[in-house]
Amino acid sequence: MGYRGRVADQERARELRAQAWTLAEIAEEVGASKGTVSLWVRNVGFDPTEHRAREGIRRAQGRATARRRGPNKLQRRKQAEIDELMGAGRRRLADLSERELLVAGVALYAGEGARREGSVRLANTDPRIIAFFCAWLRQFFEIDESRLRVRLYLHEGLDLEAANRFWSELTRIPLTQFGKPYRAVADPAIKRAKHVYGCPCIVYGCSRTHRAVMGLISALLSSESLPG
């Protein structure tokens, strides 16, 4: 290509740089190396707002391309290992005895439950943990259903009625036994709520039951069957 063609390419490169194109994009467009393009456009400024907008478009296009391509070899190997170990875990714990269920609940409460005297209290955002805890509590202790309470922690702007209904159906605790919720101010830096139904705290107001649970925790943590 002659000198005149290179001049035209140089002018085109400078125009594109002013529109916030990247060096790689310009090089591909005009058919030159990135090094050459860098020399052509080194004194060309561009609008930062336009640059950010184009960066957003490029990221979106990259994600769309990745979705079309599907997972790469490393991602497929990782997912295969996850699937294998999830299946192994389900097989290993397929049939828990009553005693094993009791111990599992005690261990859960030891890690997540409240130690304060007067009530059994556990909070968690995972519906599976909340459902397990409620079932465990009802199975191994004499529970007066009217004394069960739910206190919900939910960010402002999220649907309180839907959250209350979700947790009420999951726990089988009537809405009339839900306390006043705590509405937290959402962090503006987080654009999407991670827990749309918030974090419920299940409370059973009974000192005797709490003492029984703490007795089981003490027995578990001091068990002589633990490896030395």
Protein Blocks (a to p, Z undefined) as FASTA:
>chain_A
ZZklmmmmmmmmmmmmmnopafklmmmmnopafklmmmmmmmpccdfklmmmmmmmmmmm
mmmmmmmnopafklmmmmmmmmmmmmmmmmmmmpccfklmmmmmmmmmmmmmcfbghiac
dddfblklmmmmmmmmmmmpccdfklpccdddddehiafklmmmmmmmmnopafklpccd
ddddddfklmbdfblnopaddddddfklmmmmmmmmmmmmmcckbcZZ
